[in-house]
Amino acid sequence: MTPLHKEFGGEKKIVLVGCPNVGKSVVFNSLTGAYTTVSNYPGTSVEVSRGHCQIAGEQYQVLDTPGMYSLLPITEEERVGRRILFEEDPHVVIHVVDARNLERMLPMTIQLIEAGLPVLLLVNIIDEAERIGMRIDIALLDEKLGIPVVGAAIGRKRGLRELRQAIADYRPRRATFSYAADLERDIQRVTGLMHGKYRLECRSLALMLMQRDEEVQKMVLAGEGERAAGIAEMVNIVVFERRVDLHLRISLERKRICKGLLDGVVSLREGGRPAFAERLSALTMNPWTGVPLLLLVLYFGLYKFVGGFGAGTVVDLLEGTIFEEHLNPWAIAWFEQHVPWYWLRELVVGEYGLFTLGVRYAVAIILPIVGTFFIAFAMIEDSGYFPRLAMLVDRVFKRIGLNGRAVIPMVLGFGCDTMATVVTRTLETVRERILATLLLTLAIPCSAQMGVILGLLSGVPGALAVWIASLTGIFLLVGLLAARVMPGERPMFYMEIPPMRLPQPRNVLVKTLTRMQWYFLEIFPLFMIASVLLWAGKLSGALGWLVDVMQPVMHLLGLPKETAAAFIIGFFRRDFGAAGLYDLQTNGLLSPVQLTVAAVTLTLFVPCVAQFLVMKKERGWKVSLIIFVVVTALAFSVGFGLNRLLLVTGIL
């Protein structure tokens, strides 16, 4: 393959690879600092981080690849990670592994070495390994592997200097590992026919051919010309002869090699008592203790901090005091005095004005909620809790056709459903991606929408419980039904469990600021666009017409006519719609039952424009339109039924 990227300004490239949750991003940030960019890798929708650093007076470009478990890819992220290795011509490939799981992760190191890549092994999180009684002889592992090995705990800056020195001093070394005689014979039968020029070693390519890697097969057959047919025939012969256990045999041979390499390298101290973090980790994954702990996290992290402090205290200060009492009256008075054109006054300070609606919603109502959510999310993320949550919910998610891995886009959906829809591509099968997209669209409120609704309903006894119960019930019911209707296989679930630790203030700050920057660059302009569209709709009468069209639907839901505007603007932004309910509630137009019905229906209602467009890009027009229609019908049906139930029972 030819490289897609030439080295910029003669910079050498450092490529970081490894499983998820081994500290790869921490290594990337430690090397590059603030000089990073995130963009889609060419020809894909997978984001790759690039940064720059200077080591021993020389400039390097650093690439942080998506998590991968092997050179045989399953997900699109793993395919992109391998493409980077194939195409970027790295000066050094740093394989980051978790010291506590060294034996399980070392087989990928073997694959990288076999491929002839310039590998440097970084045994990370070594402090956690030592805490549980492990001792790793780094120098002996270096000697046995035949490549540079560095022991580190990069999150605590331990080993960073040694890593930078190893990069500066890196010189390629060749190492070979022998498989069993019969497997070696089959490898030689394939490599003996290969005479093309490849970036990777023929031995590595032969193993991937034998494992039916389609991308490698196309590359080799294209590079061999007339010899291609003979190679394909030989691969078919080998695969047929070993049709029962080929993949397993290669995997077991690599494990045998790794076990021999680690003999004398790793030792365990007996009798050590597990640290508090290890005991807490076990509690978070045990259903009997994990569910109460999850409820505590949700209560303090989302309800009290985001809903109470963010949507309550901060929003009251910004929206109620600063905007309503000072900024809005001043802006309206100034425009009425100095601007003679009615249409311009309406555009800036009218009912749907850029300032009075767009800026007020974006800065005074949504920003505090998004900001507090991002802080809470970063703290939970940095603690290592999310992979444990995935293990906890795996059994429940299997009932709805997903597995624990889907908890990542689901949790991200509480931040932004648009971003979470993109992340569904990390799921292994098309079936899982469609199911996850449907559930995200239907029952997962984004942080801004959720924060406003939490703030609204927390003042009505029982309303918040009804909202949560309705969303949870719909999420599980639709998931169960969709899982039964949709065909397809259910993949196995596996996930690395990083160490559990106190969140690092610097990491939380960097993650929060990065996401806030994304909010201002990507989301804030949408508020301005939505304000202009609503202004135009009001002047042209189109908005009033849409409100009249939706009035019968609002009547069936038991809601006032004015609520239709919240649903309409909710399509531009979900949080816009929730903020519309905030205004209606503030003006005393909604009873407790109406507020609850409106909140449930609006949460289940169609996704915002941004999410719909991303959904169309990821799933295609047909699937997106089906999801759109199903979600709309379900939202209004549930709202109708809930209104009748609440009125009959008198719960609120």
N, C-alpha and C positions, 0 to 999 in steps of 0.2 A: 504494500500500500504506500502511496505517496503522502507526505505530511500535508495537512491542511493549513498549518500555521508555520510560517517561517519565524525564526528567532528574531525578536524585535531588538534592533540596535546591537546585534551580536550577543545578546544576553543568553547565558546558558539556562536550561530549564530544570527545575526541581519539581517532580511530580509526587504528590502524596497519595498513597493508596492504603486500603485497609477496610476491615469490617466497620459497620456503624458502631458508634458508642465506644470507640477506643481512644478518643482524644485527638482525632485527626484535625478537626477545626481549631483546637487549642494550639496544636503545633503550627498550623497555618498562620494563625493570628500572632503567635510569638515570633515567627520568622518575619512576617510582613508588616506588622503594626497596622497603621490606618490606611496604608497605600494599597487598597484592594478594589476590585470591580467584580460585579456578578452579572453574567450574561448567559444567554442560551448558547449551548455548543452548536456550531454550524450544522444545519440539517436536522436538528432535533429541538425539542422543547424542554430539554433538561438543562438546568442552570449549573454553571461551573464557576467557581471563584478563582480569580487570578490576582496575584499581587507581586510586589517586587521587594527585594531585599539586597543588602550589600554584605558580603562575607569576605573578609581578608582583602578588602579593596576591590573586589570584583562584583559586578552586578549580576543578579539572578532573577529569573521570572519563576514564580511559584504557582503551581496549579493544585487545587484541592479537588480531587475527583469524588464523584458520588460513592457511597459505601458499596463494597463488593466483597463477596465471600470466596470467589474463585475466578479463574480466567475463563471458565465456562459460564457465560451470562444467562440469567433467567429473566430479570427485569430490564426495562429500558435504561434505568440508571446504571446497571452493571454493564450493559452494552456500550454506553457512552464512556464509562471508566476504562473499558478495554480499548476502545477506539483511541482514547488519549494515549494509552501506552503504545499502541501500534503506530500512531501518526505524529506524535509531538516530538520525537527524537530527543528524549530527556538526557541531561547530563548525569542525573542520579534519580533513581526511583526509591523513595523512602517508604518502606512498608511498615506502617504503624500497627503494633499488636498490643494486646492487653497482657501484661506479665502474668496475671492469674490464670489466663487461658492459653498459655503459650503452646502447649501441645496440640490444641485444637486449631490454632491459627497458623502454625508453622507449615502445614501442607501448602498453603498459598505461597509462602516464601519459596518453597521448593519449586513450585510452578514458575514463579518469576525468575528464579535463577536458571531453570531449565530453558526458559525462553531466551536467555542470553541478554537480559536487561541488566543495566548497571544498578544493582540492588544494594541498598543500605537498610539494615534491619534496626528499627527503633523499638526497643522493649519498653513500652510506656506503662504508666501507673504502677511502677515498681514499688512505690511506697506502700500501696495497698497490699501488694503481694507479701511484702516483708511483715506487714502488720498481722497477717494471718499465718505467719510462720514459714513462708517460702524464702529460699535463698537461691539466687541465680548467679552462676559463674559466667559473667558476660565475656571475659577473655577466652574461656574454653569454648563457648558457643561460637565466638568469632573464628576461632581456629578450626572448629569442626565444619562450619558452614562454608568457610572460605570467602566470606564477605565481611565488610565492617559491621559491627554490632555495637549499639549504644544503649545503655540502660538509663532510664529517665523517668521523672515525674514532671512533665512539662507544665502541668497546671500549677505547680509550685516552683517553677523555674529551675528545678533540679535536672541536670543533664543537658540544659540548653547550650551551654558553652561547648560541651563535648560534641554535641550534634553539629554545631556550626563548624567546629574544627574538622570533624569527620567529612563534612561536605567539601570544605576547602581542600582537604588532603586526598579527596577521593581519586582512586586509580582503579580501573576495571580489573576484576579478578575472575578467573574461570573456575567453576566447580562443577563436578558431575556426580550424579547419584545413580546407583545401579539398582534396577528392579530384578525380580526373579528371572531365571534363565529363559523360561518360555515366553514371558512378556517382552524381554529384551529382544528375543528372536523376531517377534512380530513387529516391534518398532523398527528393527533393521530391515525387515522386508519392505516396509513402506518408505523409509528414508533412503534406501538404496536406489529407489526410482526417482528421487527428487533432485533436480539439478538447477532449479531456478534460483534467482537471487531474492532473498527475503530479509526483512528487518529482524525477524525472530529466527531462532535456531530451528533447523528442520526436525530435530527430535521433539521439540515442543509442539510444532505444527502437526507432526505425525500422530501424537497422542490425541490432539483435538480432532483430527480427522477420524481417528478410530472411535471417538466419542460422538461422532455425527454432528460436529459444529458446522452449521450451514455457511456462516460468514467466512470461516477459514477455508472451507471446501471451495467456495467461489474464488477466493484469493489464490489458492494453490493451483486450481485447474486453469485459471486465467494466466498464471505465470509459467506454466509448464508446456503450453502449446501442444505439440503432437504427443508428448508423454502423458498428457492428462488422462486419457482413457485407460492407460495401463495402471496409473496410480489409483484411479477410481475403482478399477476391477480388483486390485490388491486389497484396498480398504474393505471392499465388500466381502472378499474371501475371509479376511481376518475377523470382521464383525460377525459373519455367519458362523465361523468356527467357534467364536466365543459369545454367541448370541445370548447366553444365559447370564453371565456374570462379569462382562467386560468392565462396565463402570465401577462395579463394586470391587473388582480385582485391582484396578488402578488406584482407587481410593485406599484400599487396605495396604497396598504396597507403599504408598506415600506415608501412611500412618506408621508403618513398620520402620521406614527410614527415619521419620521424625522421632520415634521412640528411641532409636539407636543414637541419634544426635543429642538427645536430651539426657542420655545416660551419664550420670556424673555431673551434669550441668545444673539440674534442679534438685534441691533437697528440701525436705519438710521437717519442721520442728514439731514434735509430737506434744500433745497435751495443752496446746495453746487454747485459751478461751476466746471464742469469737468476739470481735469488737462490737460495740453498741450498734454501729452502722450496719453490720452484718445481721444482727438480730432484728433490727428495724426493717431491713430489706426483706427478711423472711416473713415478717408480719404483714408487710404491704402486699405480698403475693398469696397469702393464705385467705381464702374467702371469708372465714369467720372473723378475722381481724382486719382484712384488707378493705372490706366494704365500709365498716365504721370509720376507718382512717380516710377513705375516699370522701365520705360525707363530711368529715371535719375539714378536709382540704377545700371542698366545694363551698362549705359554709363560710369559713374564714377568708379563703382566697377570692371567691367570686361574689358571694352574697354580701358579706360585711365590707370587704375592701373595695370591690368594683361597684356593687350595687349600693352599698351604704355610703362609703366615703367618696368614691368617684362620681356616681350618679346622683348622690345626695348633697354632701357638703360642698364639693368643688363646683358642681353644676349650679347649685343655689347661689354661690358666690359670683361665678362668672356670668350666668344667664340672668339670675334674678336681680343681682345688685349692679354689676358693672355694665351689662348691656341694657337691661330694661330701664334702669333708673338713670343711667348716665349717657352711654354711647348712642343708643338708639334715639332718644329724644333730641340729643344734640345734632345728630346726622339729619334727622327728619326736619328739624327747624332750619338748619343751614340750607338744605336743598329747597325747601319751600320759599325761603327768602331770596336765594340767589339763582335758582334754576327755573326759568319760566315754562319749560316744556313738560307737560304732564307725563308723556310717555317715558321721558328720561328719569323723572322723579320716581315713577312706578318701578322702573327697571332697577334702580339703586336702593330706594328706601320704601318701596311699596309693600303690599302684603306678601308678595313673593320676590322681594328685592334682593339684589346681590349682597347687600350689606345686612339688611334687617332680617333676611331669612337665610341666605347662603352662608355668610360669614358667621352669623349668630349660631346657626345649627352646627356648623363645622367646628368652630372654636369653642363656643360656650357650652354646648350640649354634648357633642360627640367626642371632641378631643379629650376631655377629662376621663371619659369612660374608656376610650381606646387606650389612653396612656396608662391608667391604672390596670387595665387588663394586661397590657404588654409587660408591665412590671411583675404582676403576679405570674404570668406565663413564663417569663424569663427565670424567675426564682424557682418555680416548680421544675422547669426544664433543666436548669443547672444543677439541681439536687440529684438528678438521675431517677426521678420518680416515674416518668412517662413509660420507659420500657417495662417497669414493674406493673404499671397499670395495664399495659398490653397483655402481660401474662395473666393478670387478674380477670380481665374481661374476655379472654380467649374463648372460654367455654360458652358464654352467653352469645358472643358474636358468631360462633359456629352455627348456632341455631338460626341465624338470619343470613346464612350463606357467606359469611365473612370469617376472618380470624383475627387474632389479637393485633396483627400488624395494622389493621384498619383503624385502630384507635388513634394512630398518628394523624391522618387527615381529619378524623372526627373531632379531635381536640383542637387541631388547627382551625377547624370550621368555627369554633367559638371565638376565634380571632378574626378571620375573614374567610367566608365560604368560597370566594373566588380563588384565593390562594390554596385553600384546601382541595378544591376541585382539580387544580393542577397537580397536587401531591398524590392524588389517587393513582397516578401512573406508576407509583412504586408498588402497587398491588400486582400480583403475579398474573392473574387471568383477566380477560375482558369481562367475564361474568362478575367478578368482584368489583371491577372499576365501575360498571354500570350500577350495581347495587349500592355501592358507596356514594356515587353521584346522586342517585335518587334520594337516599336518606339525608344527605347533606342539604339538598335542595328543599326537602320537605320539613325536617324537624330539628335542624341545627341552626339556632340563631347566631348571627355574628356578634362580636363583642359590643359594638355600639348599639345595635338593636336590643341585645340582651340587657345591657346596662340600663338603658332607658326604661325597659319593661320592668326590670327588677326594682328600679326606683319608683315606678308608678304603682306596682302591685304590692310593694312591701307595706304601704300605708292602708291596705284593705285586708282585714283579717280573713284568712282562708283563700284569698284570690291567688296568691303565689303558689300555694299547694295545688290548687286546681290547674293552674297553668303548667306546672311541672308534671303532674300526673297525666294530663292530656297529651303533652308532647312525648313523654316516655311511653305511654300506651300506644300512641300512633306509630312511634319509631319501631317498637317491637312488633306490633301487629303487621305493619306494612312490610317490615323486613322478613318476617316469617312467611307471609304470603308470596312475596317476590322471590324468596329463595326456593319455594316449591314450584313456582311457575317457570323460572328461568333455567334453561339447561346449562350444563357445563360441569367441569370437575372442581373439586375443592382441594386446593393445594395444602401441603404441610406447612406448619407454622414454626418458625425458628427466629430467635432474636437475641442479640448480645445484651447482657445485663451489665451496665457500667457500675462502678462503685457508687455508693450512696454517700453524699457528703453535704456539708453546709454550702449553700450557694456563695460563690465568690462575688463580692460587690462590684468589682471591675467588670466581670463577665455579664452580670445583670445589667449594668449601666450601658455597656457597649451594645448588647442585644436590644435593649429598650430604645436607645437612641437610633439604631439602625432601622428598627421597625417604625419609629415615629417619622423618620425621614421618608420612608416608603409611603406612609400615610399622607404626608404633605405633598409629595411629588405625584402620587398616583390617585389619591382619593379626593383631596381638597378641590382639584379642578372639576371633578364630577359634580360637586355641590354647586359650583358656579354655573356649570352647564345646565344642571337640573333647574336652577333658579331662572335662567333665561328661558328655558322651555316652558316652565310654569307661567312666567310672565307673558310669554307669547300666547300661551293657551288661554290665559285670562282675557287679554286684549282682543283676541280673535273669537272668543266665545267657545273655543274647542274644549277647554277645561270644564266649563259649565255644562256643555253637552255630555261629556263623559260622566260627570257627576249625576246628571239626570238619568243616563242609561243605567248606571249602577244603583240607582235609588231603590228599585224593586228588590234587588239582592240584599241591600242594607236592611230593608223592611223585613225580609224573611229572617235575617239574623237578629232582628230586634234592635237595630242600631239607628241613630239619627242620620239624616241625610248628609250632614257635614263629614261624617266618618269616611264617606266615599273618597274624599280628597286624600286622606291618609293612605288609602290603598293604592290610589293612582300614583302618588308621588313615591310610594314605597317600591314601585317597580323601577324607578330611577335609582333609588338607594334604599335598602331595607331600613337603615337607621333614620332616613328622612321620614319614612312612614311612621316609625315609632315616635320620632320627635313630634310628628303631627298629632298623635294621640296625647302626647304630653301637653300640647297647647289646648286640646279639647278638654282634657281633665282639669287643667288649670282654670279654664273658663266655666267649669261646672256643668259641662254638657253631657257627661257620661255617668250613669249610675254604677255601683260596684259590679252588678251583673253585666252591664253593657261593656264596661272597661275590661272585664275578664274575657268575655266573648271576643271583643275586638282584638285583644292581645294574642289570644290563641289563634284566631283566624289569620291575623296579619303575620304571625310567625310561620304558619304553615303555608302562607300564600306564595305565589310565584317568586322565583329568585329575582334579584336586581338585574339590571341590564348587563352590568359587567360580568356577573356570574353566568348569565345565560349565554353571552358571547363566548366565554371561555369553555362552557359546557358544549357549545356547538363545535368549537375547535377540537376539543378532546374526544367527544363522543359522536360527532356528526349530526346533521340536520334531523334525520329521522328519529334517532334516540332522543335528542334534545326536545323535539316537539312533542313526542309521546310523554316524556317526563313533565313537560310544561302543562299539558292538558290534564294528566293524572293528578298532579299536585294541586292545580287550581280547583278541580272538582272535589278533591278530598278536603281542601281547606274550607270551602263554603259548606260542604256537607257536615263536617265536624262542627263548624260554627253554628249551623242551624240546630243540630242535635244537642249541643252543649247549652245553647240558650234555653231550649225547652226543658232540659234536665234541671238547670239551675232555677228556673222559674217554678217548676213543679215541686222540687225538693226544698227550696228556700234555704239552700246551704249558705248563701252569702247574704 
